[in-house]
Amino acid sequence: MKHLEQIANIAVIVAVVVFLGLVVRGDVGWHKAAQAPPPIPSQQDLAGTTVRLPGLQFPTNQSTLLLVVSANCHFCKESMPFYKQLTEEARGRLNVIAVMPEPKPEAQKFLLDAGVETNQIVSATPDTLGVRGTPTVLLVEGSGKVKRA
């Protein structure tokens, strides 16, 4: 019986040594929980920020509707009937600017084919405005401050 007790004690000591060795090496799952990436700001977070585009001045006497779209975005293509209606309703009340990453001739053709009329087309990437992607619609004051996103 004494012999069995000694074997059990040795086995416990070996198990503890192995366990401590694994903990020291970091092989045991007691690591810090992986930190979640910071949340991606929603488009609503853009309200109150100021957008700027090189060479673009917003009219001070009128709000501007910025359509941030791309000819290569299937959501943008599917939304073109909505943008057509939106720009028709905005005509005369809002300045409408399309911001597209494509070269201006390609952007003009895309909008013309969809029947979307704008006051201006600017070739720029969405991140230039602080926008995550396309499609995005921003209502901007003359100072460039975003009223709604």
One Martini backbone bead per residue (centre of mass of N, CA, C, O) as a GRO file, in nm:
protein
  149
    1MET     BB    1   0.058   0.064  -0.021
    2LYS     BB    2   0.302   0.253   0.000
    3HIS     BB    3   0.387   0.219  -0.295
    4LEU     BB    4   0.127   0.348  -0.423
    5GLU     BB    5   0.156   0.625  -0.284
    6GLN     BB    6   0.427   0.705  -0.418
    7ILE     BB    7   0.328   0.693  -0.713
    8ALA     BB    8   0.107   0.906  -0.681
    9ASN     BB    9   0.290   1.141  -0.592
   10ILE     BB   10   0.468   1.141  -0.846
   11ALA     BB   11   0.238   1.190  -1.047
   12VAL     BB   12   0.152   1.466  -0.933
   13ILE     BB   13   0.424   1.608  -0.969
   14VAL     BB   14   0.443   1.568  -1.277
   15ALA     BB   15   0.178   1.713  -1.348
   16VAL     BB   16   0.255   1.990  -1.229
   17VAL     BB   17   0.508   2.038  -1.398
   18VAL     BB   18   0.370   2.024  -1.674
   19PHE     BB   19   0.163   2.245  -1.624
   20LEU     BB   20   0.367   2.474  -1.563
   21GLY     BB   21   0.510   2.455  -1.835
   22LEU     BB   22   0.260   2.537  -2.006
   23VAL     BB   23   0.210   2.811  -1.876
   24VAL     BB   24   0.484   2.940  -1.938
   25ARG     BB   25   0.456   2.892  -2.257
   26GLY     BB   26   0.131   2.939  -2.332
   27ASP     BB   27  -0.059   2.663  -2.383
   28VAL     BB   28  -0.275   2.782  -2.213
   29GLY     BB   29  -0.616   2.919  -2.212
   30TRP     BB   30  -0.512   3.207  -2.034
   31HIS     BB   31  -0.551   3.424  -2.215
   32LYS     BB   32  -0.620   3.694  -2.340
   33ALA     BB   33  -0.863   3.833  -2.469
   34ALA     BB   34  -0.954   3.920  -2.756
   35GLN     BB   35  -0.956   4.216  -2.907
   36ALA     BB   36  -1.176   4.409  -3.024
   37PRO     BB   37  -1.243   4.586  -3.269
   38PRO     BB   38  -1.316   4.875  -3.356
   39PRO     BB   39  -1.574   5.033  -3.438
   40ILE     BB   40  -1.742   5.119  -3.709
   41PRO     BB   41  -1.843   5.391  -3.822
   42SER     BB   42  -2.119   5.531  -3.884
   43GLN     BB   43  -2.281   5.742  -4.088
   44GLN     BB   44  -2.410   5.901  -3.850
   45ASP     BB   45  -2.127   6.009  -3.739
   46LEU     BB   46  -2.103   6.244  -3.960
   47ALA     BB   47  -2.267   6.416  -3.809
   48GLY     BB   48  -2.097   6.736  -3.772
   49THR     BB   49  -1.904   6.712  -3.976
   50THR     BB   50  -1.641   6.801  -4.204
   51VAL     BB   51  -1.628   6.841  -4.549
   52ARG     BB   52  -1.364   6.793  -4.798
   53LEU     BB   53  -1.269   6.916  -5.127
   54PRO     BB   54  -1.067   6.964  -5.364
   55GLY     BB   55  -1.204   7.238  -5.537
   56LEU     BB   56  -1.461   7.253  -5.338
   57GLN     BB   57  -1.758   7.451  -5.320
   58PHE     BB   58  -2.008   7.536  -5.118
   59PRO     BB   59  -2.296   7.672  -5.111
   60THR     BB   60  -2.408   7.909  -4.877
   61ASN     BB   61  -2.734   7.924  -4.978
   62GLN     BB   62  -2.708   7.598  -4.993
   63SER     BB   63  -2.768   7.285  -4.989
   64THR     BB   64  -2.601   6.963  -5.012
   65LEU     BB   65  -2.608   6.675  -5.219
   66LEU     BB   66  -2.427   6.381  -5.159
   67LEU     BB   67  -2.324   6.139  -5.397
   68VAL     BB   68  -2.181   5.829  -5.305
   69VAL     BB   69  -2.059   5.660  -5.587
   70SER     BB   70  -2.041   5.360  -5.808
   71ALA     BB   71  -2.008   5.177  -6.102
   72ASN     BB   72  -1.894   4.909  -5.922
   73CYS     BB   73  -2.166   4.913  -5.753
   74HIS     BB   74  -2.441   4.723  -5.698
   75PHE     BB   75  -2.598   4.909  -5.503
   76CYS     BB   76  -2.592   5.156  -5.683
   77LYS     BB   77  -2.735   5.038  -5.928
   78GLU     BB   78  -2.998   4.957  -5.768
   79SER     BB   79  -3.038   5.278  -5.665
   80MET     BB   80  -3.089   5.468  -5.912
   81PRO     BB   81  -3.396   5.520  -5.899
   82PHE     BB   82  -3.377   5.672  -5.633
   83TYR     BB   83  -3.175   5.895  -5.725
   84LYS     BB   84  -3.354   6.008  -5.941
   85GLN     BB   85  -3.584   6.096  -5.755
   86LEU     BB   86  -3.417   6.265  -5.559
   87THR     BB   87  -3.305   6.471  -5.774
   88GLU     BB   88  -3.579   6.570  -5.873
   89GLU     BB   89  -3.674   6.679  -5.590
   90ALA     BB   90  -3.409   6.870  -5.550
   91ARG     BB   91  -3.457   7.050  -5.771
   92GLY     BB   92  -3.378   7.388  -5.673
   93ARG     BB   93  -3.314   7.320  -5.353
   94LEU     BB   94  -3.049   7.157  -5.429
   95ASN     BB   95  -2.733   7.072  -5.434
   96VAL     BB   96  -2.582   6.836  -5.667
   97ILE     BB   97  -2.331   6.585  -5.586
   98ALA     BB   98  -2.107   6.369  -5.737
   99VAL     BB   99  -1.912   6.106  -5.588
  100MET     BB  100  -1.644   5.949  -5.773
  101PRO     BB  101  -1.380   5.725  -5.855
  102GLU     BB  102  -1.416   5.781  -6.132
  103PRO     BB  103  -1.381   5.911  -6.408
  104LYS     BB  104  -1.568   6.158  -6.528
  105PRO     BB  105  -1.674   6.026  -6.795
  106GLU     BB  106  -1.774   5.765  -6.658
  107ALA     BB  107  -1.961   5.900  -6.453
  108GLN     BB  108  -2.145   6.047  -6.653
  109LYS     BB  109  -2.250   5.795  -6.798
  110PHE     BB  110  -2.372   5.651  -6.556
  111LEU     BB  111  -2.576   5.880  -6.481
  112LEU     BB  112  -2.713   5.913  -6.757
  113ASP     BB  113  -2.817   5.616  -6.783
  114ALA     BB  114  -2.991   5.664  -6.502
  115GLY     BB  115  -3.106   5.972  -6.488
  116VAL     BB  116  -2.891   6.141  -6.321
  117GLU     BB  117  -2.895   6.468  -6.196
  118THR     BB  118  -2.630   6.708  -6.169
  119ASN     BB  119  -2.424   6.985  -6.095
  120GLN     BB  120  -2.188   6.777  -6.013
  121ILE     BB  121  -1.865   6.613  -6.068
  122VAL     BB  122  -1.653   6.412  -5.858
  123SER     BB  123  -1.325   6.284  -5.845
  124ALA     BB  124  -1.344   6.056  -5.568
  125THR     BB  125  -1.296   5.908  -5.281
  126PRO     BB  126  -1.472   5.835  -5.002
  127ASP     BB  127  -1.234   5.884  -4.790
  128THR     BB  128  -1.210   6.191  -4.844
  129LEU     BB  129  -1.492   6.225  -4.665
  130GLY     BB  130  -1.516   5.980  -4.447
  131VAL     BB  131  -1.619   5.739  -4.611
  132ARG     BB  132  -1.656   5.395  -4.629
  133GLY     BB  133  -1.872   5.395  -4.879
  134THR     BB  134  -2.084   5.247  -5.111
  135PRO     BB  135  -2.354   5.400  -5.066
  136THR     BB  136  -2.384   5.762  -5.007
  137VAL     BB  137  -2.567   6.017  -4.821
  138LEU     BB  138  -2.529   6.378  -4.804
  139LEU     BB  139  -2.607   6.655  -4.597
  140VAL     BB  140  -2.485   6.987  -4.672
  141GLU     BB  141  -2.356   7.264  -4.585
  142GLY     BB  142  -2.185   7.545  -4.683
  143SER     BB  143  -1.942   7.466  -4.473
  144GLY     BB  144  -1.947   7.124  -4.478
  145LYS     BB  145  -2.154   7.039  -4.284
  146VAL     BB  146  -2.310   6.762  -4.160
  147LYS     BB  147  -2.646   6.691  -4.117
  148ARG     BB  148  -2.678   6.420  -4.294
  149ALA     BB  149  -2.641   6.040  -4.354
   0.00000   0.00000   0.00000
